[in-house]
Structure formats: structure tokens, C-alpha cells
Amino acid sequence: MNSDTNQISTAQIRSLANEVFGDPVKVANWFASPIDALGRQIPESLLGDEQGRKDVHAVLVRIGDGVFS
């Protein structure tokens, strides 16, 4: 997260997704699939605004921590 503005960039989210999934194909599939934890929304569609990026980031952090629901 950018500490100066406290905003999360799309690049930071994609980097985190690569760390979490470790496979570009899995990353692409995840960003293109409806995700229950996001209200069945597609992560890619949420990256256009700050709240959407925060939501996607939070889900990726939870997955990385082993929390799937």
C-alpha cells in the first residue's frame, strides 16, 4: 500500500495475486471469475475505483493467510 496516500494500486494488487497464486494462469482465471467473497463480482471489474481495489486486496490477503470464506 502506498503510505503517502494510503491508496492501493492495481499493480500492487496484481503483484500480491502473483505471490498468492504463484501461477500467471491461476491469477488470470481468478481475476476473471466471480468470487463469493466479493459478492460474486469479478475482481477485474472492481479495480477501477479505490473501494473496489481495497475489497480485492482484502480478499487476496485473506487467501494468502489461508482464509477462504
C-alpha positions as CSV (number, residue, x, y, z in Angstrom):
1,M,0.0,0.0,0.0
2,N,1.2,3.5,-0.8
3,S,1.9,5.0,2.7
4,D,1.8,8.6,1.3
5,T,-1.8,8.4,0.1
6,N,-3.0,5.2,1.6
7,Q,-4.2,4.0,-1.8
8,I,-3.7,0.6,-3.3
9,S,-2.7,0.5,-7.0
10,T,-3.8,-2.1,-9.5
11,A,-0.1,-3.0,-9.9
12,Q,0.2,-3.8,-6.2
13,I,-2.9,-5.9,-6.3
14,R,-1.6,-7.9,-9.3
15,S,1.8,-8.4,-7.6
16,L,0.0,-9.7,-4.5
17,A,-2.1,-12.0,-6.6
18,N,1.1,-13.4,-8.2
19,E,2.5,-14.0,-4.8
20,V,-0.7,-15.7,-3.5
21,F,-1.3,-17.9,-6.5
22,G,2.2,-18.3,-7.9
23,D,1.0,-19.1,-11.4
24,P,0.0,-16.5,-14.1
25,V,-2.8,-18.7,-15.4
26,K,-4.3,-19.1,-11.9
27,V,-4.0,-15.3,-11.5
28,A,-5.8,-14.6,-14.8
29,N,-8.5,-17.1,-14.0
30,W,-9.1,-15.6,-10.5
31,F,-9.3,-12.0,-11.8
32,A,-11.9,-13.2,-14.5
33,S,-14.1,-15.3,-12.2
34,P,-17.0,-14.4,-9.9
35,I,-15.7,-14.5,-6.3
36,D,-18.1,-15.4,-3.5
37,A,-16.2,-13.2,-1.0
38,L,-16.7,-10.3,-3.4
39,G,-20.5,-10.8,-3.7
40,R,-20.0,-12.9,-6.8
41,Q,-18.4,-10.0,-8.6
42,I,-15.5,-10.4,-10.9
43,P,-12.3,-8.9,-9.4
44,E,-11.1,-7.3,-12.6
45,S,-14.3,-5.3,-12.7
46,L,-13.6,-3.8,-9.3
47,L,-10.2,-2.4,-10.0
48,G,-11.5,0.9,-11.4
49,D,-12.1,2.6,-8.1
50,E,-10.4,2.7,-4.7
51,Q,-13.0,0.9,-2.8
52,G,-13.0,-2.0,-5.3
53,R,-9.3,-2.2,-5.1
54,K,-9.4,-2.3,-1.3
55,D,-12.0,-5.1,-1.5
56,V,-10.0,-7.2,-3.9
57,H,-6.8,-6.6,-1.9
58,A,-8.5,-7.7,1.3
59,V,-9.7,-10.9,-0.3
60,L,-6.2,-11.7,-1.6
61,V,-4.7,-11.1,1.8
62,R,-7.2,-13.5,3.3
63,I,-6.5,-16.1,0.7
64,G,-2.8,-15.6,1.3
65,D,-3.4,-16.1,5.1
66,G,-5.3,-19.3,4.4
67,V,-8.8,-17.9,5.0
68,F,-11.0,-18.9,2.1
69,S,-14.5,-17.9,3.3
